[in-house]
Amino acid sequence: MTGIDSVELNQVIVHKVGNPTRGEVLKLSSNPLTLNDEIVRGLLTKYFLGPFNEHEQYHFTHISDLELNEVYSYVSEIFKHPEKFTAQSAMLAHFLYTKSSHVKVKEGELYVAHFKNVPFGTGYVEAVGLFKSETKETFLKVFPHGQDWEVIAEDGININKLDKGCIIFKENREEGYVVCVVDNSNKQNNAKYWVNDFLQVTPYANSYHNTNNALGMCKLFISNEIAEKFDVTKSGQIDMLNRSMEYFKTKDHFQADEFAKEVIHHPEVMDAFTQYKQTYQQARNVEIEDEFDIHLSAVKKQERAFKTVLKLDKNFHIYIHGRRDMIEKGYDEATGKHFYKLYFEQEA
């Protein structure tokens, strides 16, 4: 998140939340932290807010009634009655404890924070933050000892690596507020308890999420699905990845039919793309609209994941940025090896 220099960190309280299935306990603090040191206050603000992407917005949901979403309810009380901050933070910690029974869930500290003057759109709003630190790192501390120096090892938290976080902006209360989420652990098929079980949030159907999901779907379709169902070379896949990214970078508006014609071309592959879109939406529990405005921040985020490198054994990496007609694949019977022929006008 940018522009956080103006943020006022009003209150912070820390609770220890374990995993009940391992016999770990819930330890509640009776009072918020004393934040008299401005340096510590600034470091905490950066640790809490720095990792968030303000464009990637969610909102609280519930299967029957939004008011029954526990986190939504407790945070609403903090907004309405700031004097209940400590009591409501304890309710949040207890609820997280009940949702921490998965074998992959680690013990950690839950920070509940109340902010003022948080950047939101063109203005500033009040916000509540929930942050959990699960990963400890070892640091060396050098300190004077008489005329010499000593070094000791201490375990602590890396303020540049937030494990889990959530910011609830005091906006759109009736729709479940505007929420930003970070979950940097449990990415690979592990417990998704933070987003699904604890927060119970879902993305807003806005241009950012549409763009982000559409590009993610295109990448997986081209990288995996096409290779399984159609006779396509690796350079052909890279060319299609390049055309996909070029479409999103040069267009203001996405249209599914237009994208299929300009990027995919072949009717049978276009049909497979349409079927894959339906499967992707069901598997990821997302909905990608057939038409939406393209969000440049989402394009920039996904661009880093679009690998357009052709790897040949362990000897060569060929970076392909375009012009598929300038690369030709063949097979040399004399050596029994495949080859690529590259055409160019000038050598840089």
Backbone hydrogen bonds, N-H to C=O, Kabsch-Sander energy under -0.5 kcal/mol:
donor,donor_aa,acceptor,acceptor_aa,energy
6,S,3,G,-0.6
7,V,4,I,-1.4
8,E,116,K,-3.0
9,L,7,V,-0.6
10,N,8,E,-1.1
10,N,114,H,-2.0
11,Q,114,H,-1.3
13,I,112,V,-2.1
15,H,110,L,-2.4
16,K,27,K,-2.7
17,V,15,H,-0.6
17,V,108,G,-3.0
18,G,16,K,-0.5
18,G,25,V,-0.8
22,R,19,N,-1.7
23,G,20,P,-1.4
24,E,19,N,-1.8
27,K,16,K,-2.6
27,K,25,V,-0.6
28,L,26,L,-0.6
33,L,12,V,-3.7
35,L,33,L,-0.7
36,N,34,T,-0.7
38,E,36,N,-0.7
41,R,37,D,-2.3
42,G,38,E,-2.3
43,L,39,I,-2.4
44,L,40,V,-2.5
45,T,41,R,-2.0
46,K,42,G,-2.2
47,Y,43,L,-2.6
48,F,44,L,-2.8
49,L,45,T,-2.7
50,G,46,K,-2.1
52,F,49,L,-1.4
54,E,52,F,-0.7
56,E,53,N,-1.4
57,Q,55,H,-1.4
58,Y,179,V,-3.5
59,H,202,T,-2.0
60,F,176,G,-2.5
61,T,200,Q,-2.5
68,L,65,D,-2.2
69,N,66,L,-2.1
70,E,68,L,-0.7
73,S,69,N,-2.4
74,Y,70,E,-2.7
75,V,71,V,-2.6
76,S,72,Y,-2.0
77,E,73,S,-1.5
78,I,74,Y,-1.5
79,F,75,V,-2.3
80,K,76,S,-2.3
81,H,77,E,-3.2
84,K,81,H,-2.6
85,F,82,P,-1.7
88,Q,84,K,-2.8
89,S,85,F,-2.3
90,A,86,T,-1.7
91,M,87,A,-1.5
92,L,88,Q,-2.2
93,A,89,S,-2.3
94,H,90,A,-2.4
95,F,91,M,-2.3
96,L,92,L,-2.4
97,Y,93,A,-2.1
98,T,94,H,-1.7
99,K,95,F,-0.9
99,K,96,L,-0.6
100,S,97,Y,-1.3
105,V,102,H,-1.7
108,G,17,V,-2.2
109,E,133,S,-1.6
110,L,15,H,-3.5
111,Y,109,E,-0.6
111,Y,131,F,-3.8
112,V,13,I,-2.5
112,V,110,L,-0.5
113,A,111,Y,-0.5
113,A,129,G,-2.8
114,H,11,Q,-2.6
115,F,113,A,-0.5
115,F,127,A,-3.2
116,K,8,E,-2.2
118,V,125,V,-2.9
120,F,123,G,-2.7
123,G,120,F,-2.2
125,V,118,V,-2.6
127,A,115,F,-1.8
128,V,168,I,-2.1
129,G,113,A,-2.8
130,L,166,C,-2.8
131,F,111,Y,-2.5
132,K,164,K,-2.3
133,S,109,E,-2.2
134,E,132,K,-0.5
136,K,134,E,-0.5
137,E,156,G,-2.9
139,F,137,E,-0.5
139,F,154,E,-3.5
141,K,152,I,-3.1
142,V,140,L,-0.5
143,F,150,E,-2.5
145,H,148,D,-2.9
148,D,145,H,-2.1
150,E,143,F,-2.9
152,I,141,K,-2.1
154,E,139,F,-2.8
156,G,137,E,-2.9
159,I,157,I,-0.7
161,K,158,N,-2.0
163,D,161,K,-0.5
164,K,132,K,-1.6
165,G,182,V,-2.7
166,C,130,L,-1.7
167,I,180,C,-2.4
168,I,128,V,-3.2
169,F,167,I,-0.7
169,F,178,V,-2.9
170,K,126,E,-2.5
171,E,169,F,-2.5
175,E,172,N,-1.0
176,G,173,R,-1.6
177,Y,172,N,-2.4
178,V,169,F,-0.9
179,V,58,Y,-2.8
179,V,177,Y,-0.5
180,C,167,I,-2.2
181,V,56,E,-0.5
182,V,165,G,-2.5
184,N,163,D,-3.0
185,S,163,D,-0.7
189,N,187,K,-1.1
196,N,192,K,-2.3
197,D,192,K,-0.6
198,F,193,Y,-3.4
199,L,194,W,-2.2
200,Q,195,V,-1.5
201,V,195,V,-1.2
202,T,59,H,-2.2
204,Y,57,Q,-2.2
206,N,204,Y,-2.3
210,N,206,N,-2.4
211,T,207,S,-2.5
212,N,208,Y,-2.9
213,N,209,H,-2.8
214,A,210,N,-2.4
215,L,211,T,-2.3
216,G,212,N,-2.0
217,M,213,N,-2.4
218,C,214,A,-2.5
219,K,215,L,-2.4
220,L,216,G,-1.9
221,F,217,M,-2.6
222,I,218,C,-2.6
223,S,219,K,-2.5
224,N,220,L,-2.4
225,E,220,L,-1.2
226,I,221,F,-2.5
228,E,224,N,-1.4
229,K,225,E,-1.9
230,F,226,I,-2.5
232,V,230,F,-1.3
237,Q,233,T,-1.9
238,I,234,K,-2.3
239,D,235,S,-2.2
240,M,236,G,-1.9
241,L,237,Q,-2.4
242,N,238,I,-2.6
243,R,239,D,-2.3
244,S,240,M,-2.2
245,M,241,L,-2.4
246,E,242,N,-2.5
247,Y,243,R,-2.1
248,F,244,S,-1.9
249,K,245,M,-2.0
250,T,246,E,-1.7
251,K,247,Y,-1.6
254,F,292,F,-3.4
256,A,290,D,-2.4
259,F,255,Q,-2.9
260,A,256,A,-2.3
261,K,257,D,-2.0
262,E,258,E,-2.5
263,V,259,F,-2.5
264,I,259,F,-0.7
264,I,260,A,-1.0
265,H,260,A,-2.0
266,H,264,I,-2.4
270,M,266,H,-2.4
271,D,267,P,-2.2
272,A,268,E,-1.7
273,F,269,V,-2.3
274,T,270,M,-2.0
275,Q,271,D,-2.0
276,Y,272,A,-2.5
277,K,273,F,-2.1
278,Q,274,T,-1.4
279,T,275,Q,-1.9
280,Y,276,Y,-3.1
281,Q,277,K,-2.3
282,Q,278,Q,-1.9
283,A,279,T,-2.5
284,R,280,Y,-2.5
285,N,281,Q,-0.9
286,V,281,Q,-1.7
289,E,287,E,-0.6
292,F,254,F,-1.4
294,I,252,D,-2.5
295,H,207,S,-0.6
296,L,294,I,-0.6
299,V,295,H,-1.7
300,K,296,L,-2.5
301,K,297,S,-1.8
302,Q,298,A,-2.3
303,E,299,V,-2.2
304,R,300,K,-0.8
304,R,301,K,-0.6
305,A,302,Q,-1.6
306,F,302,Q,-0.8
306,F,303,E,-0.8
307,K,305,A,-1.3
308,T,306,F,-0.6
310,L,318,I,-3.3
311,K,309,V,-0.7
312,L,310,L,-0.6
312,L,316,F,-2.7
313,D,311,K,-0.7
315,N,312,L,-1.5
316,F,312,L,-1.8
318,I,310,L,-2.8
319,Y,317,H,-0.6
320,I,308,T,-2.3
320,I,318,I,-0.6
321,H,319,Y,-0.6
326,M,323,R,-1.9
327,I,324,R,-1.6
328,E,341,K,-2.5
330,G,339,F,-2.8
332,D,337,K,-2.9
333,E,331,Y,-0.7
336,G,332,D,-1.9
337,K,332,D,-1.2
339,F,330,G,-2.5
341,K,328,E,-3.6
342,L,340,Y,-0.5
343,Y,326,M,-2.8
348,A,346,Q,-0.5
